[in-house]
């Protein structure tokens, strides 16, 4: 089946690309919103700095950097890190991004048998850190594989510190 567009439809499609902020008819929220995202190079730099810090601590880990949608952007696993650390680091990053909170601060927060902490995609364990710049959440980083969550978190925070100045400067543009 062949579909054709009339001239009016084409005009509105092109006009909507040109118009920077079209608002809904009720004057509320814009129809489209811009979401800041880290470049691959920035996410990779963050992940590599995280691995480097953990190596200095004498541990090999997996690190996952997720974007604002919770989708993995960079996943690295050091040579001797266990396979399960890949999944755990992803879940820690997702949890930190979702709650915009360091995951260690959530330990013990969800105690009810049917609380949100029981959802399969949520891990309430130290090692997840949200990534924010200019007051906006832009992702999360999760680390797994160290003997303690505190070490995982220390490595994640060091990785984030390696790119924080760049993120803050870019958020002001």
Secondary structure, 3 states (H helix, E strand, C coil): CCCCCCHHHHHHHHHHHHCCCCECCCCCCECCCCCCCCCHHHHHHHHHHHHHHHHHCCCCCEEEEEECCCCEEEEEECCCCCCHHHHHHHHHHHHHHHHCCCHHHHCCCCCCCCCHHHCCCCCCCCCEEEEEECCEEEEEEEEECCCCHHHHHHHHHHHHHHHHHHHHHHHCC
